[in-house]
Structure formats: C-alpha cells, structure tokens
C-alpha cells in the first residue's frame, strides 16, 4: 500500500497516508480484512516494551499488543471503513468487534470465530477469511505514556522515573552538558555528500541526547562486594609494581630488537634465464633463482630476501624494486610467491603495523582486521562493520569525531561499558 522510501522525511508521513487511503487496498470480492494500528513507545524507559513478558490471560499475546494505541484504521470484509482514535487504548480494545450476543438457554461454542482469534479454515470457501494487520510504531521522547496499563510486579520500581538511582540522574545531567551542537537524523544525507576532511557540524536544534545511548543496570549488593574485592586485589598489585626493590645497575640487561629473518618459499621456481645477478654477481642456477617484478628487472632470490628485510627495518610501508631508477613496488601476490608461509605472515603483519603507525589504516574494533582509510566518510570491513572514514572508531553519526572521543572518555571515567563492548582510543587521521 505504501512503498518504502529512502527519503527519511517521507517515512514520518505514513500515519497521514493510511488514514486517507486505506480503503484502496480492499477488494470486496475477496474476504480480506486490512487494519493499521498507530502505536507509540517511550524512549526514556529503562527497559524496552519489546523485552517484557506478557502478563495475564490464558491466550498469549505479542509484545506489540501491549503498546499504547492512538489510532486504528480498519477496512472490514464487506468494504466498510472504520476510523478509531483514542489516547488511552490497548490494541485489542480497538481491534475486536463486538462479540455475538448469546441466546438465552444456549451455550455458544467457545471456539467460534470472532475478531481477535485465529479464523478457522472453511473448505467450502474459495477465498479464506484473512485479517492483515500493519503496526506503525513511533518512539517518543517523553515519559512513559500510560504507566497504569502495566500491573505491579517484583521489579516495578525500575519503571518509575522518580525512584531511579540518584547516580543515574547525575550522569544524565553530565551527558546533557556534553551533548552540544548535535546533528539531527534528517541531515545524514548532507553529511555523506560533504567533504572527506571530517564530519560537518550543522547548527540545528538538539533533538537527541547522549543519555539515550546508556541503559544503566541495577547494582546489587553482590556486585558491590565483588567490585570491592577486585578493587582491593588491584591495589595490592599496583603497590607491588609501583614500589619495587632497588636493583643494581649491573643487574640490568639491554636486549636489542631481534633481527627479522625471512625464508624462501620451497615451491618457488623463479624465472629460468641465463646470466648473473646485478647485485651479488652470482650466476642464476637451481640454487640461486631469478625473481623480478612487473618491470622485468631480475635479481637473485637471496638478494631479494635481504632487500625486503632492510626495507622493513627502515620502516618503509612498501618494498620497491632494487633498481634506483625503477618505481615498481612488491605486490602482495609477489611476496606470497617468494616468501615461505610463516615468513609471509610476518611480512604481512609488519606491513599492517606500519600502515597503522603512519595513520594510513586502523584496526576494526569488532574483528581486529586492518582496514585502510579510503578517503570517504565511511569505510566497510569484511566482517560487515561500518567504520568512520576519519577516526578508527565505528561509524558514530550524528556525532563528530571530537564528540565521540569525549563520549568514550566519559564512559571510561565512570566505568560504563559502551554499547558495542569496545572503547577504542581515538586518534584522528592527519592530526
């Protein structure tokens, strides 16, 4: 009935469309009933409505049935259009039709079909009676819409805003102070089309806060005892590390960085050619094999191994041809065919470390795979994660890199785990 639109502004006018055009989906020749329910849920609840279990009643309902319903548009099987509006209604209240009246001195079959239950299959009917229902759920930023709709149970205090932990309220205030000049959802497309130098900050009204990103958990007495025990154990370790015994200078030993050792691939055959190596002047043979890049200049395999080790020790990101006048570079496929598997693993790892050190790449916070900066506002990892194109963090729109860095510092300072389970150290590329 309503095609999916990539325009975010058009998605929010769905309630207006279903209220005016719902009768266009009904075909009187088919016994089909179509209804649309417009529901809301509070974004400030500490536990989402979708994670709650159903209460009361022998027939188990879905979690959507417990959300407050504001509007209900229905087209019955005979083509009648009904529009219902209510501010304090449940979906089952507006969806069900009146029950059939029970004649006196007659017991009605409890399995009789009526709106709200599964309709039985009728073999005589060509088109079966079906009820198609659409739910349009909209989040709101105010307090819980209808608190009296939920019965009191063991952890009911978690739903009362006035009974929350004072520490949580204090953290909310600090987070609101940090959330300045945020970007709303409608301006995402403008950010993607902006320059790749960084995320553009727009002067727009603030509609979301960082407090919406944190779901604090209730700290029990058992957690407090465990935290104190770990803290005490950590203090003892710090004391032993901070105040070691005085050692004599002769007890210290300077250990140099181990020399990089690379070996030749046993299956490497090289290029069969007669001549001598221009570097070591050794003649090419089965023991000293020739190897060259796409430029065509050939050198022996032993000289290539020594040249690769020298380039790695110098901290160069790419290994060039041994001819100073040539600009060809050693490709990963060439290195894989020349080096042994364990040597190629060491070579590839050192190349990744050099790229990260030169701020040309970063590691994915989810899988630790090295992802190079492509120059676009966002980069994609092979694991499916979307990374920011400026800093090594995951994509953090609508926040800028400086704002997300302050946000992670705040989480680390207050010992609050992040939503993704990782708190990367942010070093913006180019700074």
N, C-alpha and C positions, 0 to 999 in steps of 0.2 A: 504493500500500500504506500509506504513512504520509502523511497530509495535512500540508501546510505550515502551521505555526502561527506567529502573531505573538508568541506568548509565548516570550521568549528562553530561559527556564529549561526549557521543554519540548523545545526543539531538542536539548539535550545528552543527552536520554534515548533518542535514536534507536538507539544500539547495543544497548540493552536490549530494544527493541521488535523489531528484526529478528532477534534471537536466539531469540525465543519464538514469533513469528507469521509466519515466512517461509513455512511450509508452506501458509498460507491463500491464497497467490497462485497456486498450481499447479493447473492443470486437467488431469487425466490424459488427457482426450480430445484435447488439443492438444499437439503435440510442442514444448513450450516448456520451456526451462531458465532458471531465475532464480537469481542468486547476488548476494550482498552482501559486499563487502570493507571491513573497517575498517582504515584506514591512518593513519599519523602522519607529520608532518614537523617538523623542528626550527625554531623561530622565530629562534634565535640564529645560524643560518648566514648568512654574509656574502652568499652567492648562493643564491637560491631554487632548489629542486629543479625547479621548472617551467620555469626558464630554461636548464637544462642540455641538452646534446645527448645522444642515445642512443649508447652505446658497444657495440661487439662484436655479432656475429651478423649474418647476411645479411638477416633479417626485421626491419624497423624497428618498434620498439615505441613506445608512447606514453610520455610523461613520467610518467604515473601508475604505470606498471608498475615503476618503479624505487623507489617509495616503500616503506618498511618496512611489512609487513602483519602485524597482530597477530591478527586473527580473520577467518575466512572461512566464511560460511554459504551452503549450496548446496542447491537442490531440483532433482534430475535430471528427465529427461523421463518417467520411469516413476513419479514421485512419491516417490522415496527422498530423505530429508533427511540432509544431512551437515553436521556442525559441526567445524571445524578451528581450533585455536588454536596460535600459535607466536610467539615473541618475536624470532626471527632468521630470518624467512622473506621471500621475494620473492613477489609476486602470482602470477607464472607457476608457481611451485612448488606453490602450494595450489590453483590453478585447474585445471591439467591433470589429466586422468585418466590412468591407466597406459596406455602405448602397447600396441597389439595385438602379440601375440607373432608373430614372423616364422617361418613354417615353414622347415624346412631345405631347401636347394637350391631356393629360390623367392625371387624378387625382388619385394618389395612396392612397389606404386606409391607414389612419394613424395608425390603429390598427394592421397592418400587422406585422407578427412575424419577428424579427431580433435579433441578439445577443445583450444582454443588457436589454431586456424586458422579461416579463413573456411569455413563449411559450404557445399557445392555445392547448386545448385538441382536438385530432383528433380521432373520433370514428372508422375510417377505419383502423387505425394503431394498430397493436398488441402491439408493444413497443412504448411508447410515447417518444418524444424528451425531454431529460432532460440535464441540464447543471449543473455539480457538480464542485464546486469551493472550493479550500482549500486556506486559508490565513496563511502564516508563518510570524509572526510579531516579529521583533527583536528590543529590545531597544538599543539605542546608547547614549554615554555619551557626545557627542559634542553638539554644539549649535543647534538651530533649523535648520533642514535640508534645507527646502525650504520656507523661510518666505514670498516670493512674491506670494505663492499659495493661501494665505488667504486674503480676501478683508479687507479694513479698516472699522472698525465699532467703536462703542462707547468706548469700553474698549480695544482698540488695543494697548494702551501703556503697558498693562500687558505682552505682548508677546515680547517686545523689551528689550533685556538684558542691553543695555546701558542706559535705562531710569528707572531702578529699584531703589528702595529706598536705599540710602547710608547705612542706618542701617542694611539692609539685607545683603549687601556686607560685612559689617564689621563682622556680625555674621558668615557669611560663612568662613571668614578668621580665626576666632577663632575656629570654629569647625574643620577646616582642621588641625590646630595645635594640637587639642586634638586627632585626629584620627591617631594614630601611631601604627604600628605593627598589622594592621587588618588582618583578615583571609579571604581568597577568598572563593567563593562558592564551588569550586571543593574539598576543604578539609573538608567538613562537615562530610563525612563518617569516616574520620580518627579521628575526634573529638569524635564521638559517640562510637567508639571502644576503646578510650583511657581510662585511669584510672578514677575512680569516685571521685578522690580528687579535681578535678576542671577542668576547660576548658584549654586545652593545647594551648599555643600560638606558632605559627609557624612563622619563618622568611620567608615571601613570599612577593612579590611585592604588593603594595597597588593598588587596582582596584576600590574601592568604598570609599566614604566619608560620614561622618555624615550629611553633608549638604543635601544629597539626601533624608534624612528622614524628613526634615522640609519643609512644604508648607506654608509660611507666607501669611497672608491675608492683604489686603489693609486697613489701618486705616483711617476711615473717620472723619470728624470734629465732627459728632455726637458722635462717640465712644470716642473721646478725651474729650468732655465735660462730658460724663458720667464717664470716668475714673477719671477726676479731682474731680468730685462731690463725688465719692466713697472714693477717697484718703483723701479728706478733712473731710468727716464723720469718716473715720477710725482714723485720727489724734486726733479728739476730744475724741473718745473712749479710745485711748491709754493714753491721758492726764488724763482722769478721773481714769484710772486704775493705772497709774504709780505714781500719787501723791494723795493718799487717805488722809482723815483726820486722825490725830493722835488719837489712841484709847488707853484706859487704859487697863492694864493687866487683871483687873477683868472682862472686857467685853468679853474676850476670853473663849471659852468652848471647852475642849478636848473631841472629840467624838471617842469612840473606834469602832473597826470594828464589825459590827453586827454578832452575833453568827449564825452559819449555822444550820438551822433546817430542818430535813428530816422527812417525814411521811411515814407510811406503806401503801402499795397498798391494797385498800379494797378487791380486788379479790384474794389476796394472801392466800393460804390454807396451805402451808408448808408441812412438812413430818410428817405423823401420826406415832408416836413412843412413847413408854412409857419410862420415865426417867427424869433426871434433867439436866439443863443447866450447863456445867462445869465452867462458869464464875460467874453467879449470883445465882446458885444453886436453881433456880425456877423450879418447875416441869412443863413439857410440857403439855399444855392444849389448848382449843379453844382460850383462851385469849393470852397465851404465846405459840406461834407456833415455831416449829423447822425448821431451814434452814441450809443447808450445801452446800459446793462446790463439785467439782468432786472428791475431795479427800475422801469424805464420813464423815468428822468430822462435827457434828451437834451442833449448838448453837442457842439460842433463838433469835427471830426477834428483840427484844429490844436491846440486846447486839450488834447485827449486825448494827443497826442504829447508835448507839453510836460509834462503831468502825469505820464506814465509815466517820462520822463527824470528828473524831480525826485524821484520815489519811489525810483528805482534809485540815484540819488546819495545819498539819505538812508540807504540800506542796508536798506530795508524788504523783507520777504520776499514780500508780496502788495501789489498795487495796488488801492486801494479806490476807491469812487465819489467824484467831486469834490464832491458834496453832503455837508457835515459831518454832517448828520443821517441819512445813509444808511449801511448796513452791508454793502452788496453789494460783492463783490470781482470783479476782472477774471479770468475763467476763461481757460485756455489756448486754447480754441476762439475766444473773443472776440479774444484777442491775435493769433491766427493770421489771422483775417479782417481785422483792422485794419492790421497791420504787413506790410511787404514781406518776402519770404522771408529775405533776408540780415539784416534788422532783427529778425525773429522769432527767428532763430538766435542773434543776440547777446543778445536779451532772455531766451531760454530758458537760455542758458549762464550769464548773470549770476544768474538765479534759482536755478540749481543751486549755484553757488558760495556764494550767501548761505545756502542751506539747509545746506551742509556747514560753513560758518563758524559758524552758530548751533547746530551739532551736532544738527540735525534730520534729516540724511541723511548718507550716506557713499558713496564710490565702490567699485564691485565690484573686488576685486583681480584678477579674471580678464579682464573686458571693459571696465573703467573706466566703466561705466554708473552713474548716480546712483540709489541705492536709499534710500528714506525709511525711517526707523525706524517700524515699525508697533506697537510696544509688546509684541510677542510674543517668546518666547525665540529664535525664528529667523525670518529673512526670506528670501524667494526672489527671485533675479534672473531677468531674462528670458533670460539665457544658460544657465540651468539650475543655477547655483551656489547653494549654501545658505550664508547669512551668519548670523553671530551677531547676536542681537537687542539686544545691549548695546554691543558694540565693533565697529569697522569691519573686523574680520578675518573670514575664513571660519569656518564652524562648527567649534569646537575642543573639543567634548565628548570625553572627560570632564573636561578641564582647565578651570579658571576663567579669567576674563579676565586676572587678575593673573599666573597661572602661565604662560599662553601668551605674555604680554608678556615675562616673564623668559626664556622659552624662545627667543623671537626675538632678544632681546638677546644671549643666549649664542651663537646661530648667527652673528650679525653680528660678535661679538667674535672668534670663532675662524675667521671666513671660511668658513663652511659653508653651502652653499645649502640652502634649505628644500625640502620635498618638492613643494610646488606651484609652485616657481620664483619666489615673491613673498615679500617680508618687509615687510608693511605696518607703518606707525607707528601704534601703538595709542593712541587717546585715548578712554577710556570715556565714553560719553554721560552727562551730568549731573555730571561731576566738575569 
